[in-house]
């Protein structure tokens, strides 16, 4: 009995000393991985890469039991719409994080005084382009999921998360949100900046 009390005392001490670390919980489900996604005040490339990892894990994982969903679920119809919306939202966040990552390497303009670092700037543009093109890979699936969710527009879902996702789906349906156009514009501008860097020579600076 004394030994059991001592063990409980040690566990309680650890719990108080390390509230977030003493009892880690396993992460299995889509919603759990989604909760690991977070935004930083100043988002460095490593922060975006971390978020992309968690979001990709969320995409690959199963949904939790409807009892623990991020919106109250009362029937199978609500459950179906919820799944379309959450997967769509995960794709949108993956697009956003790839765009943020690309922006950290993008050179918005080729200034003449950047000529001594022309090759480094061209390499940076290559990294930005790869991130933008990776973002574009999620768009078709995102549109398909939004369309499925909007076909069920009369299926009501409660909660601020669901309301936000429904607004995203409506913007995609109306064409107000079109990442194919947005990313296409970014890639077109990047190509023009690349051409300006390639045209630089010893006489530029």
Backbone as CSV, one residue per row, in Angstrom:
resi,resn,N_x,N_y,N_z,CA_x,CA_y,CA_z,C_x,C_y,C_z
1,UNK,0.831,-1.205,0.000,0.000,0.000,0.000,0.866,1.256,0.000
2,UNK,1.935,1.207,0.843,2.853,2.347,0.928,3.523,2.576,-0.416
3,UNK,3.911,1.452,-1.082,4.583,1.579,-2.375,3.649,2.200,-3.409
4,UNK,2.376,1.774,-3.391,1.410,2.312,-4.341,1.205,3.806,-4.135
5,UNK,1.150,4.233,-2.889,0.994,5.652,-2.567,2.193,6.456,-3.047
6,UNK,3.378,5.866,-2.890,4.597,6.549,-3.327,4.606,6.730,-4.842
7,UNK,4.166,5.689,-5.583,4.109,5.768,-7.043,3.123,6.845,-7.480
8,UNK,1.957,6.870,-6.840,0.953,7.890,-7.149,1.473,9.292,-6.879
9,UNK,2.237,9.431,-5.794,2.807,10.734,-5.448,3.810,11.183,-6.510
10,UNK,4.642,10.248,-6.986,5.626,10.569,-8.034,4.923,10.972,-9.322
11,UNK,3.894,10.203,-9.691,3.140,10.520,-10.906,2.467,11.876,-10.807
12,UNK,1.903,12.182,-9.651,1.251,13.479,-9.465,2.263,14.615,-9.550
13,UNK,3.441,14.409,-8.980,4.508,15.419,-9.037,4.934,15.674,-10.477
14,UNK,5.105,14.571,-11.239,5.475,14.712,-12.652,4.386,15.438,-13.431
15,UNK,3.141,15.123,-13.117,2.019,15.759,-13.825,2.006,17.251,-13.576
16,UNK,2.293,17.665,-12.348,2.304,19.095,-12.007,3.533,19.790,-12.579
17,UNK,4.657,19.082,-12.603,5.898,19.683,-13.095,5.921,19.792,-14.609
18,UNK,5.366,18.795,-15.301,5.382,18.758,-16.764,3.980,18.461,-17.291
19,UNK,3.076,19.424,-17.179,1.673,19.165,-17.544,1.466,18.746,-18.982
20,UNK,2.309,19.227,-19.897,2.122,18.892,-21.307,2.970,17.732,-21.778
21,UNK,3.873,17.231,-20.918,4.832,16.249,-21.372,4.746,14.910,-20.649
22,UNK,4.236,14.895,-19.420,4.274,13.673,-18.636,3.346,12.598,-19.183
23,UNK,2.229,13.010,-19.775,1.264,12.043,-20.254,0.892,12.344,-21.711
24,UNK,1.817,12.133,-22.633,1.478,12.379,-24.039,0.418,11.387,-24.500
25,UNK,-0.411,11.819,-25.456,-1.446,10.923,-25.962,-1.146,10.571,-27.419
26,UNK,-1.513,9.366,-27.830,-1.252,8.977,-29.219,-2.150,9.736,-30.186
27,UNK,-1.628,10.005,-31.371,-2.388,10.717,-32.398,-2.706,9.734,-33.511
28,UNK,-3.985,9.513,-33.740,-4.420,8.550,-34.751,-5.288,9.168,-35.842
29,UNK,-6.097,10.145,-35.465,-7.189,10.555,-36.333,-6.958,11.912,-36.995
30,UNK,-7.695,12.117,-38.066,-7.604,13.328,-38.881,-7.735,14.592,-38.029
31,UNK,-8.734,14.615,-37.168,-8.979,15.804,-36.349,-7.831,16.071,-35.374
32,UNK,-7.213,15.024,-34.860,-6.081,15.195,-33.946,-4.884,15.820,-34.664
33,UNK,-4.590,15.311,-35.856,-3.473,15.880,-36.619,-3.772,17.327,-37.012
34,UNK,-5.019,17.607,-37.374,-5.396,18.973,-37.759,-5.144,19.948,-36.610
35,UNK,-5.376,19.513,-35.390,-5.165,20.388,-34.229,-3.685,20.689,-33.987
36,UNK,-2.792,19.888,-34.573,-1.356,20.158,-34.450,-0.895,21.242,-35.426
37,UNK,-1.725,21.528,-36.426,-1.445,22.624,-37.360,-1.631,23.942,-36.620
38,UNK,-0.676,24.853,-36.763,-0.775,26.149,-36.084,0.033,27.192,-36.853
39,UNK,-0.362,28.446,-36.697,0.308,29.547,-37.383,1.207,30.301,-36.417
40,UNK,2.377,30.706,-36.899,3.321,31.488,-36.118,3.209,32.959,-36.514
41,UNK,3.575,33.826,-35.589,3.516,35.264,-35.865,4.410,35.596,-37.062
42,UNK,5.645,35.119,-37.017,6.546,35.240,-38.174,6.824,33.809,-38.619
43,UNK,6.302,33.431,-39.780,6.371,32.043,-40.208,7.616,31.800,-41.052
44,UNK,8.578,31.113,-40.454,9.808,30.746,-41.157,9.526,29.532,-42.038
45,UNK,10.398,29.248,-43.010,10.201,28.063,-43.851,10.011,26.779,-43.056
46,UNK,10.768,26.606,-41.981,10.631,25.398,-41.161,9.234,25.283,-40.558
47,UNK,8.633,26.416,-40.206,7.279,26.405,-39.646,6.269,25.921,-40.693
48,UNK,6.424,26.397,-41.922,5.530,25.961,-43.000,5.710,24.476,-43.285
49,UNK,6.955,24.027,-43.298,7.230,22.609,-43.563,6.629,21.740,-42.463
50,UNK,6.730,22.193,-41.222,6.118,21.450,-40.107,4.604,21.358,-40.290
51,UNK,3.982,22.495,-40.629,2.531,22.500,-40.829,2.114,21.609,-41.995
52,UNK,2.883,21.636,-43.068,2.585,20.769,-44.221,2.637,19.305,-43.792
53,UNK,3.602,18.966,-42.963,3.703,17.582,-42.473,2.452,17.176,-41.704
54,UNK,2.012,18.016,-40.748,0.829,17.675,-39.950,-0.414,17.594,-40.823
55,UNK,-0.552,18.505,-41.763,-1.723,18.500,-42.634,-1.736,17.276,-43.552
56,UNK,-0.574,16.875,-44.034,-0.494,15.666,-44.856,-0.855,14.428,-44.038
57,UNK,-0.399,14.385,-42.799,-0.768,13.271,-41.925,-2.276,13.252,-41.694
58,UNK,-2.856,14.438,-41.536,-4.309,14.534,-41.351,-5.045,14.003,-42.577
59,UNK,-4.572,14.372,-43.769,-5.220,13.903,-45.003,-5.221,12.378,-45.109
60,UNK,-4.135,11.758,-44.652,-3.991,10.307,-44.796,-4.737,9.524,-43.710
61,UNK,-5.143,10.203,-42.646,-5.706,9.514,-41.486,-7.222,9.382,-41.577
62,UNK,-7.749,8.464,-40.785,-9.191,8.265,-40.707,-9.841,9.380,-39.894
63,UNK,-11.116,9.597,-40.150,-11.889,10.507,-39.315,-12.118,9.849,-37.956
64,UNK,-12.213,10.688,-36.928,-12.538,10.161,-35.611,-14.022,9.772,-35.565
65,UNK,-14.451,9.160,-34.496,-15.861,8.850,-34.308,-16.659,10.155,-34.337
66,UNK,-17.844,10.177,-34.964,-18.648,11.407,-35.022,-18.875,12.070,-33.663
67,UNK,-18.821,11.269,-32.605,-18.983,11.819,-31.256,-17.923,12.870,-30.952
68,UNK,-16.744,12.732,-31.572,-15.619,13.632,-31.300,-15.299,14.546,-32.491
69,UNK,-16.229,14.678,-33.413,-16.018,15.532,-34.581,-15.914,16.999,-34.166
70,UNK,-15.432,17.833,-35.071,-15.254,19.262,-34.793,-16.547,20.050,-34.976
71,UNK,-17.613,19.345,-35.300,-18.958,19.925,-35.400,-19.939,18.896,-34.856
72,UNK,-20.978,19.323,-34.147,-21.956,18.334,-33.660,-22.594,17.568,-34.818
73,UNK,-22.595,16.249,-34.733,-23.131,15.384,-35.787,-24.317,14.605,-35.224
74,UNK,-25.463,14.714,-35.923,-26.673,14.040,-35.447,-27.080,12.868,-36.322
75,UNK,-26.690,12.884,-37.610,-27.111,11.801,-38.507,-26.060,11.573,-39.591
76,UNK,-26.286,10.566,-40.412,-25.311,10.190,-41.437,-25.162,11.252,-42.524
77,UNK,-26.222,11.992,-42.793,-26.136,13.040,-43.817,-25.209,14.160,-43.357
78,UNK,-25.349,14.574,-42.118,-24.438,15.584,-41.562,-23.003,15.065,-41.553
79,UNK,-22.855,13.804,-41.220,-21.520,13.189,-41.165,-20.863,13.194,-42.540
80,UNK,-21.658,12.923,-43.573,-21.122,12.925,-44.928,-20.659,14.326,-45.321
81,UNK,-21.483,15.343,-45.090,-21.101,16.710,-45.468,-19.894,17.187,-44.658
82,UNK,-19.880,16.846,-43.386,-18.749,17.199,-42.528,-17.439,16.671,-43.105
83,UNK,-17.443,15.422,-43.574,-16.219,14.822,-44.104,-15.756,15.522,-45.368
84,UNK,-16.684,15.864,-46.270,-16.309,16.612,-47.472,-15.668,17.953,-47.094
85,UNK,-16.304,18.638,-46.156,-15.839,19.982,-45.794,-14.478,19.963,-45.107
86,UNK,-14.282,19.023,-44.189,-12.995,18.986,-43.490,-11.868,18.630,-44.452
87,UNK,-12.077,17.653,-45.321,-11.034,17.310,-46.295,-10.749,18.476,-47.239
88,UNK,-11.802,19.190,-47.650,-11.613,20.372,-48.493,-10.770,21.422,-47.764
89,UNK,-11.097,21.643,-46.491,-10.380,22.647,-45.692,-8.909,22.261,-45.517
90,UNK,-8.641,20.983,-45.298,-7.250,20.532,-45.170,-6.477,20.827,-46.452
91,UNK,-7.105,20.574,-47.600,-6.458,20.877,-48.881,-6.175,22.370,-49.020
92,UNK,-7.135,23.194,-48.624,-6.928,24.645,-48.712,-5.764,25.087,-47.832
93,UNK,-5.675,24.520,-46.641,-4.571,24.875,-45.754,-3.229,24.401,-46.326
94,UNK,-3.228,23.259,-46.988,-1.996,22.792,-47.637,-1.596,23.725,-48.774
95,UNK,-2.568,24.195,-49.541,-2.281,25.172,-50.595,-1.683,26.427,-49.981
96,UNK,-2.319,26.942,-48.943,-1.846,28.172,-48.296,-0.434,28.014,-47.760
97,UNK,-0.155,26.887,-47.110,1.172,26.681,-46.529,2.254,26.545,-47.593
98,UNK,1.936,25.922,-48.709,2.904,25.863,-49.809,3.147,27.248,-50.402
99,UNK,2.100,28.059,-50.479,2.276,29.418,-50.996,3.108,30.270,-50.038
100,UNK,2.865,30.109,-48.745,3.672,30.835,-47.755,5.134,30.399,-47.866
101,UNK,5.351,29.092,-47.983,6.717,28.577,-48.123,7.372,29.142,-49.375
102,UNK,6.670,29.116,-50.496,7.226,29.663,-51.734,7.557,31.136,-51.627
103,UNK,6.708,31.872,-50.918,6.922,33.328,-50.806,8.219,33.670,-50.087
104,UNK,8.700,32.753,-49.231,9.947,33.000,-48.507,11.172,32.936,-49.435
105,UNK,11.008,32.304,-50.596,12.119,32.171,-51.546,11.892,32.999,-52.806
106,UNK,10.719,33.543,-52.948,10.353,34.290,-54.146,11.072,35.646,-54.164
107,UNK,11.484,36.059,-55.323,12.042,37.393,-55.533,11.016,38.155,-56.364
108,UNK,10.360,39.079,-55.722,9.244,39.754,-56.383,9.704,40.630,-57.542
109,UNK,10.949,41.062,-57.473,11.465,41.944,-58.513,12.968,41.723,-58.664
110,UNK,13.465,41.822,-59.889,14.900,41.649,-60.149,15.557,43.028,-60.201
111,UNK,16.070,43.479,-59.091,16.740,44.784,-59.034,18.142,44.671,-59.640
112,UNK,18.588,45.744,-60.265,19.893,45.706,-60.935,21.025,45.417,-59.958
113,UNK,20.861,45.862,-58.698,21.934,45.665,-57.718,21.979,44.233,-57.174
114,UNK,21.013,43.392,-57.593,21.053,41.967,-57.240,21.909,41.156,-58.216
115,UNK,22.421,41.805,-59.248,23.167,41.104,-60.295,24.335,40.267,-59.764
116,UNK,25.106,40.730,-58.761,26.216,39.896,-58.277,25.756,38.557,-57.703
117,UNK,24.502,38.475,-57.297,23.957,37.238,-56.725,22.918,36.626,-57.668
118,UNK,23.124,36.802,-58.947,22.167,36.330,-59.938,21.878,34.829,-59.791
119,UNK,22.926,34.008,-59.702,22.742,32.559,-59.641,22.002,32.136,-58.370
120,UNK,22.331,32.781,-57.252,21.641,32.458,-56.000,20.161,32.839,-56.085
121,UNK,19.889,33.970,-56.725,18.502,34.397,-56.878,17.729,33.455,-57.798
122,UNK,18.389,32.983,-58.854,17.744,32.027,-59.755,17.438,30.716,-59.030
123,UNK,18.339,30.287,-58.163,18.109,29.064,-57.387,16.944,29.253,-56.413
124,UNK,16.878,30.436,-55.821,15.782,30.753,-54.905,14.441,30.747,-55.636
125,UNK,14.422,31.304,-56.839,13.201,31.292,-57.660,12.778,29.867,-58.004
126,UNK,13.748,29.007,-58.226,13.445,27.606,-58.535,12.732,26.940,-57.360
127,UNK,13.190,27.233,-56.142,12.556,26.689,-54.943,11.134,27.231,-54.790
128,UNK,10.973,28.537,-55.023,9.642,29.148,-54.939,8.691,28.518,-55.946
129,UNK,9.168,28.323,-57.173,8.329,27.722,-58.213,7.891,26.316,-57.821
130,UNK,8.813,25.527,-57.261,8.476,24.164,-56.842,7.368,24.180,-55.788
131,UNK,7.443,25.114,-54.844,6.418,25.216,-53.800,5.074,25.622,-54.397
132,UNK,5.077,26.586,-55.332,3.826,27.031,-55.964,3.193,25.901,-56.779
133,UNK,4.016,25.164,-57.501,3.475,24.062,-58.309,2.949,22.933,-57.421
134,UNK,3.593,22.713,-56.287,3.097,21.717,-55.329,1.732,22.139,-54.786
135,UNK,1.560,23.428,-54.532,0.268,23.938,-54.044,-0.838,23.663,-55.051
136,UNK,-0.513,23.804,-56.318,-1.503,23.635,-57.384,-2.020,22.193,-57.465
137,UNK,-1.230,21.235,-57.008,-1.617,19.827,-57.074,-2.859,19.513,-56.225
138,UNK,-3.135,20.343,-55.234,-4.271,20.093,-54.347,-5.576,20.708,-54.851
139,UNK,-5.505,21.555,-55.864,-6.659,22.374,-56.214,-7.820,21.587,-56.813
140,UNK,-7.553,20.671,-57.732,-8.650,19.933,-58.368,-9.459,19.139,-57.345
141,UNK,-8.766,18.466,-56.450,-9.468,17.712,-55.406,-10.257,18.647,-54.497
142,UNK,-9.692,19.809,-54.206,-10.376,20.786,-53.361,-11.693,21.210,-53.998
143,UNK,-11.666,21.497,-55.294,-12.883,21.907,-56.001,-13.924,20.792,-56.006
144,UNK,-13.486,19.560,-56.198,-14.408,18.426,-56.196,-15.081,18.263,-54.831
145,UNK,-14.308,18.383,-53.773,-14.862,18.260,-52.422,-15.820,19.401,-52.113
146,UNK,-15.474,20.617,-52.541,-16.356,21.761,-52.331,-17.681,21.564,-53.061
147,UNK,-17.612,21.042,-54.279,-18.827,20.807,-55.062,-19.722,19.781,-54.376
148,UNK,-19.130,18.714,-53.852,-19.909,17.701,-53.145,-20.562,18.286,-51.892
149,UNK,-19.806,19.108,-51.172,-20.356,19.720,-49.962,-21.494,20.673,-50.289
150,UNK,-21.370,21.422,-51.389,-22.398,22.400,-51.743,-23.640,21.745,-52.334
151,UNK,-23.520,20.536,-52.851,-24.712,19.795,-53.282,-25.589,19.443,-52.089
152,UNK,-24.987,19.464,-50.900,-25.711,19.163,-49.663,-25.965,20.439,-48.861
153,UNK,-26.166,21.541,-49.561,-26.254,22.847,-48.910,-27.393,22.943,-47.887
154,UNK,-28.407,22.094,-48.030,-29.526,22.149,-47.085,-29.277,21.287,-45.851
155,UNK,-28.119,20.642,-45.807,-27.741,19.875,-44.610,-26.996,20.811,-43.662
156,UNK,-27.617,21.129,-42.557,-27.083,22.133,-41.636,-26.033,21.527,-40.705
157,UNK,-24.933,22.249,-40.523,-23.906,21.868,-39.559,-23.691,23.018,-38.582
158,UNK,-23.637,22.697,-37.322,-23.432,23.712,-36.290,-21.944,23.952,-36.056
159,UNK,-21.660,25.074,-35.421,-20.299,25.363,-34.990,-19.572,26.332,-35.905
160,UNK,-18.651,27.104,-35.311,-17.922,28.131,-36.071,-16.989,27.516,-37.107
161,UNK,-16.393,26.353,-36.789,-15.511,25.698,-37.760,-16.288,25.337,-39.018
162,UNK,-17.433,24.684,-38.832,-18.248,24.259,-39.976,-18.736,25.459,-40.777
163,UNK,-19.128,26.526,-40.086,-19.600,27.726,-40.789,-18.495,28.310,-41.661
164,UNK,-17.270,28.311,-41.159,-16.138,28.831,-41.915,-15.856,27.961,-43.135
165,UNK,-15.902,26.636,-42.952,-15.658,25.715,-44.073,-16.730,25.865,-45.153
166,UNK,-17.974,26.036,-44.721,-19.069,26.210,-45.683,-18.865,27.495,-46.484
167,UNK,-18.395,28.534,-45.814,-18.105,29.788,-46.518,-16.999,29.584,-47.545
168,UNK,-15.981,28.815,-47.195,-14.908,28.503,-48.149,-15.469,27.766,-49.362
169,UNK,-16.314,26.761,-49.096,-16.898,25.975,-50.193,-17.754,26.855,-51.102
170,UNK,-18.510,27.777,-50.511,-19.358,28.681,-51.299,-18.510,29.605,-52.165
171,UNK,-17.390,30.085,-51.641,-16.494,30.958,-52.411,-15.857,30.204,-53.573
172,UNK,-15.547,28.929,-53.350,-14.990,28.108,-54.436,-16.062,27.882,-55.501
173,UNK,-17.268,27.560,-55.068,-18.365,27.313,-56.006,-18.659,28.539,-56.870
174,UNK,-18.621,29.720,-56.268,-18.933,30.955,-57.001,-17.776,31.421,-57.882
175,UNK,-16.584,30.875,-57.650,-15.399,31.319,-58.391,-14.681,32.476,-57.721
176,UNK,-15.212,32.924,-56.581,-14.565,34.010,-55.846,-13.199,33.591,-55.314
177,UNK,-13.056,32.306,-55.024,-11.772,31.755,-54.599,-11.322,30.743,-55.642
178,UNK,-10.285,31.077,-56.386,-9.792,30.192,-57.448,-8.266,30.181,-57.406
179,UNK,-7.732,29.170,-56.748,-6.280,29.104,-56.600,-5.570,28.769,-57.904
180,UNK,-6.276,28.207,-58.885,-5.631,27.986,-60.177,-5.252,29.325,-60.802
181,UNK,-6.146,30.305,-60.725,-5.845,31.643,-61.242,-4.776,32.336,-60.405
182,UNK,-4.924,32.248,-59.087,-3.980,32.922,-58.178,-2.568,32.395,-58.390
183,UNK,-2.434,31.066,-58.391,-1.108,30.459,-58.551,-0.584,30.677,-59.962
184,UNK,-1.472,30.650,-60.940,-1.060,30.924,-62.319,-0.458,32.312,-62.455
185,UNK,-1.084,33.299,-61.795,-0.546,34.662,-61.814,0.831,34.723,-61.158
186,UNK,0.978,34.014,-60.049,2.265,34.012,-59.346,3.359,33.365,-60.204
187,UNK,3.019,32.275,-60.860,4.007,31.601,-61.712,4.373,32.452,-62.924
188,UNK,3.402,33.169,-63.479,3.678,34.052,-64.610,4.606,35.185,-64.219
189,UNK,4.335,35.796,-63.059,5.209,36.869,-62.581,6.603,36.338,-62.282
190,UNK,6.670,35.147,-61.636,7.969,34.552,-61.311,8.778,34.307,-62.578
191,UNK,8.124,33.874,-63.650,8.829,33.615,-64.901,9.396,34.902,-65.493
192,UNK,8.669,35.998,-65.355,9.169,37.292,-65.851,10.383,37.752,-65.040
193,UNK,10.340,37.556,-63.731,11.476,37.923,-62.878,12.681,37.052,-63.220
194,UNK,12.437,35.770,-63.459,13.526,34.870,-63.840,14.183,35.338,-65.142
195,UNK,13.366,35.731,-66.108,13.906,36.201,-67.382,14.779,37.439,-67.183
196,UNK,14.381,38.315,-66.274,15.182,39.517,-65.989,16.514,39.140,-65.365
197,UNK,16.514,38.179,-64.466,17.785,37.734,-63.875,18.683,37.070,-64.919
198,UNK,18.085,36.250,-65.776,18.870,35.574,-66.817,19.489,36.568,-67.806
199,UNK,18.845,37.707,-67.978,19.350,38.716,-68.913,20.502,39.538,-68.314
200,UNK,20.726,39.394,-67.017,21.794,40.174,-66.372,23.169,39.645,-66.775
201,UNK,24.116,40.572,-66.904,25.498,40.192,-67.204,26.436,41.138,-66.444
202,UNK,27.712,41.122,-66.810,28.716,41.923,-66.085,28.441,43.407,-66.166
203,UNK,27.709,43.847,-67.192,27.438,45.276,-67.340,26.220,45.740,-66.566
204,UNK,25.466,44.810,-65.959,24.250,45.182,-65.244,24.565,45.982,-63.984
205,UNK,25.662,45.583,-63.297,26.032,46.295,-62.056,27.543,46.447,-61.996
